[in-house]
Amino acid sequence: MKFPRPQNLKQISDLINAEFVGQPDFEILGINEIHVVEHGDIVFVDHPKYYDKALESKASVVLINKEVDCPDGKALLISEDPFSDFNKITAHFSPFETSSQPLSKSAKIGKNTIIQPNVFIGNNVKIGDDCIIHSNVSIYDGVEIGNNVQIHAGTVLGADAFYYKNRPTHHDKLLSGGTIRINDNVEIGALCSIDKGVSGVTSIGEGTKIDNQVQVGHDTIIGKKCLIASQTGIAGCVVIEDEVTIWGQVGIASGLTIGKKVIILAQSGISKDLKSNITYFGTPADDIRKKYRELGYISRIPEIIQKLKNL
């Protein structure tokens, strides 16, 4: 998430009431999570296990809960609770805006685009040319949709990320300040849910087709010309490369990469990265040739037990 205009270290320090290490006029351009952080961004870290990863990342400023040696060319913000202070920054630069009508006055709708009854389109939404948005679709603030996109009834674009910190007394929500980008020639089925990024962009690539009742988590990147069948659940921060086919009821864990032209057969569970150009099946999923051999061996267990009894 980029700020509307550059800030400096002193300004952000004052905003969250934190000490800082670095020059007061050190320029800051935005905030981001570790997996999408860029030069000029703030990243937060609140566990020693991830200190080095944050300090060695592309981030220019590290919001951290312990004073450590500051790497060259970076700055630090020292906070008792980086998670909460990250939320303060998000809420300040990306505050929730109420809507007073189903189609926001700030939304931009392209030529020949059809908006069916009972659609909600939030603030600063951009929709390209020749699209069809079917009834009861909800499009949250800031979502960008390309040309020739069709979105079927009941789909929700832009709900918050499912991202919580477990406190002793409650679950503390990380605010979502990111957005969604749907590229050209995409079709999204009925009753799908696509969450916006926490600080980045959830993206659906050109020509991808998504069936009904599919969940796409925050900051996930889906490539071009993918096919995703019904009841698939994709967690946050997943990268699905081009021309991947995912059949029904597949579950994909967070932070994984699915290589190009992978095929995942129905009801598979994905718990690790998948290499390109292979068909996978099972839970945990594996190369279908290996998986079918294993199933063949398992089916022979009763026969083997009977032979052992007859010895």
Secondary structure as GFF3:
##gff-version 3
##sequence-region A 1 311
A	DSSP	beta_strand	2	8	.	.	.	ID=ss1
A	DSSP	alpha_helix	9	16	.	.	.	ID=ss2
A	DSSP	beta_strand	19	21	.	.	.	ID=ss3
A	DSSP	beta_strand	27	31	.	.	.	ID=ss4
A	DSSP	beta_strand	41	45	.	.	.	ID=ss5
A	DSSP	three_ten_helix	48	50	.	.	.	ID=ss6
A	DSSP	alpha_helix	51	55	.	.	.	ID=ss7
A	DSSP	beta_strand	61	64	.	.	.	ID=ss8
A	DSSP	beta_strand	75	78	.	.	.	ID=ss9
A	DSSP	alpha_helix	82	93	.	.	.	ID=ss10
A	DSSP	beta_strand	108	109	.	.	.	ID=ss11
A	DSSP	beta_strand	114	115	.	.	.	ID=ss12
A	DSSP	beta_strand	120	121	.	.	.	ID=ss13
A	DSSP	beta_strand	126	127	.	.	.	ID=ss14
A	DSSP	beta_strand	132	133	.	.	.	ID=ss15
A	DSSP	beta_strand	138	139	.	.	.	ID=ss16
A	DSSP	beta_strand	144	145	.	.	.	ID=ss17
A	DSSP	beta_strand	150	151	.	.	.	ID=ss18
A	DSSP	beta_strand	156	159	.	.	.	ID=ss19
A	DSSP	beta_strand	164	166	.	.	.	ID=ss20
A	DSSP	beta_strand	171	173	.	.	.	ID=ss21
A	DSSP	beta_strand	179	182	.	.	.	ID=ss22
A	DSSP	beta_strand	187	188	.	.	.	ID=ss23
A	DSSP	beta_strand	193	195	.	.	.	ID=ss24
A	DSSP	beta_strand	201	204	.	.	.	ID=ss25
A	DSSP	beta_strand	209	210	.	.	.	ID=ss26
A	DSSP	beta_strand	215	216	.	.	.	ID=ss27
A	DSSP	beta_strand	221	222	.	.	.	ID=ss28
A	DSSP	beta_strand	227	228	.	.	.	ID=ss29
A	DSSP	beta_strand	233	234	.	.	.	ID=ss30
A	DSSP	beta_strand	239	240	.	.	.	ID=ss31
A	DSSP	beta_strand	245	246	.	.	.	ID=ss32
A	DSSP	beta_strand	251	252	.	.	.	ID=ss33
A	DSSP	beta_strand	257	258	.	.	.	ID=ss34
A	DSSP	beta_strand	263	264	.	.	.	ID=ss35
A	DSSP	beta_strand	269	270	.	.	.	ID=ss36
A	DSSP	beta_strand	279	281	.	.	.	ID=ss37
A	DSSP	beta_strand	286	287	.	.	.	ID=ss38
A	DSSP	alpha_helix	288	299	.	.	.	ID=ss39
A	DSSP	alpha_helix	301	309	.	.	.	ID=ss40
###
